[in-house]
Amino acid sequence: MFHSSTTGDYVVCAGQVGIADHVHLGDGAIIAAKAGVHRSLPGGQRYFGMPAGPMDETTRQLAALKRLPALRDTVRQLEHDFELLRRQLHGTSGSLPEADAA
């Protein structure tokens, strides 16, 4: 027996959308171009990404991902500063090497 994916009414799939087997797209779902759908999605929402997720949530995740290198550098600098303060508080002398940039 063969199974396939199904859609509700008024579903829009833009170009090059990939849809896995046994998936149902609910009424009015909109799937953006090049999205990869690997599970059933409720209707009435817009989706994009790989794997496809709600557009607003996926947009926030991608924006956060772009900020990760700068956040990593900030955390390293804060760790370095914290260690200097800890040493000063406990009376340990000596300086630390500069924080790694990579």
C-alpha positions as CSV (number, residue, x, y, z in Angstrom):
1,M,0.0,0.0,0.0
2,F,1.3,3.5,-0.9
3,H,0.9,6.5,1.2
4,S,1.4,10.1,0.3
5,S,1.2,13.6,1.7
6,T,-2.0,15.4,1.8
7,T,-3.1,19.1,2.0
8,G,-6.2,20.9,3.3
9,D,-7.9,23.6,1.3
10,Y,-6.1,26.7,0.0
11,V,-2.6,25.5,0.8
12,V,0.2,27.4,-1.0
13,C,3.6,25.8,-1.5
14,A,6.2,28.1,-3.2
15,G,8.9,26.9,-5.5
16,Q,11.3,24.1,-4.6
17,V,9.4,23.1,-1.4
18,G,10.2,19.6,-0.3
19,I,7.6,17.6,1.6
20,A,8.2,14.3,3.3
21,D,5.9,11.3,3.0
22,H,2.9,10.9,5.3
23,V,2.7,14.7,6.0
24,H,-0.6,16.7,6.2
25,L,-0.6,20.4,5.6
26,G,-3.6,22.1,7.2
27,D,-6.1,24.4,5.6
28,G,-4.5,27.7,4.5
29,A,-0.9,26.8,5.3
30,I,1.6,28.8,3.3
31,I,5.0,27.2,2.8
32,A,7.8,29.6,1.7
33,A,10.2,28.8,-1.1
34,K,12.9,26.1,-0.5
35,A,11.3,25.0,2.8
36,G,11.7,21.4,3.9
37,V,8.5,20.0,5.5
38,H,9.3,16.8,7.5
39,R,6.2,16.7,9.8
40,S,2.5,17.7,9.6
41,L,1.8,21.4,10.0
42,P,-1.4,23.0,11.1
43,G,-3.2,25.4,8.8
44,G,-3.5,29.1,8.9
45,Q,0.2,29.9,9.4
46,R,3.2,30.7,7.3
47,Y,6.2,28.4,7.4
48,F,9.8,28.5,6.1
49,G,13.2,27.1,6.7
50,M,14.9,23.7,6.8
51,P,13.1,22.1,8.7
52,A,10.0,24.2,8.1
53,G,8.8,26.1,11.1
54,P,6.5,29.0,11.9
55,M,7.9,32.1,10.0
56,D,8.1,34.4,13.0
57,E,9.9,31.9,15.2
58,T,12.3,30.8,12.4
59,T,13.1,34.4,11.6
60,R,14.1,35.1,15.2
61,Q,16.2,31.9,15.4
62,L,18.1,32.9,12.2
63,A,18.7,36.4,13.5
64,A,20.1,35.0,16.8
65,L,22.3,32.6,14.9
66,K,24.0,35.5,13.1
67,R,24.8,37.1,16.4
68,L,26.5,34.1,17.9
69,P,30.1,34.9,17.0
70,A,29.9,38.4,18.6
71,L,28.1,36.9,21.7
72,R,30.9,34.3,22.0
73,D,33.5,37.0,22.0
74,T,31.6,39.0,24.6
75,V,31.3,35.9,26.9
76,R,35.0,35.2,26.6
77,Q,35.8,38.8,27.5
78,L,33.4,38.7,30.4
79,E,35.1,35.5,31.6
80,H,38.5,37.1,31.4
81,D,37.3,40.2,33.3
82,F,35.6,38.0,35.9
83,E,38.8,36.0,36.5
84,L,40.8,39.3,37.0
85,L,38.2,40.5,39.5
86,R,38.2,37.2,41.3
87,R,42.0,37.3,41.6
88,Q,41.9,40.9,42.9
89,L,39.2,40.0,45.4
90,H,41.2,37.0,46.7
91,G,44.5,38.9,46.7
92,T,46.1,36.7,44.0
93,S,48.6,38.7,42.0
94,G,49.5,38.2,38.4
95,S,47.8,39.2,35.3
96,L,46.0,37.0,32.8
97,P,46.9,36.7,29.1
98,E,44.6,38.6,26.7
99,A,41.3,36.8,25.8
100,D,41.5,34.7,22.7
101,A,39.8,36.2,19.7
102,A,39.0,32.9,18.1
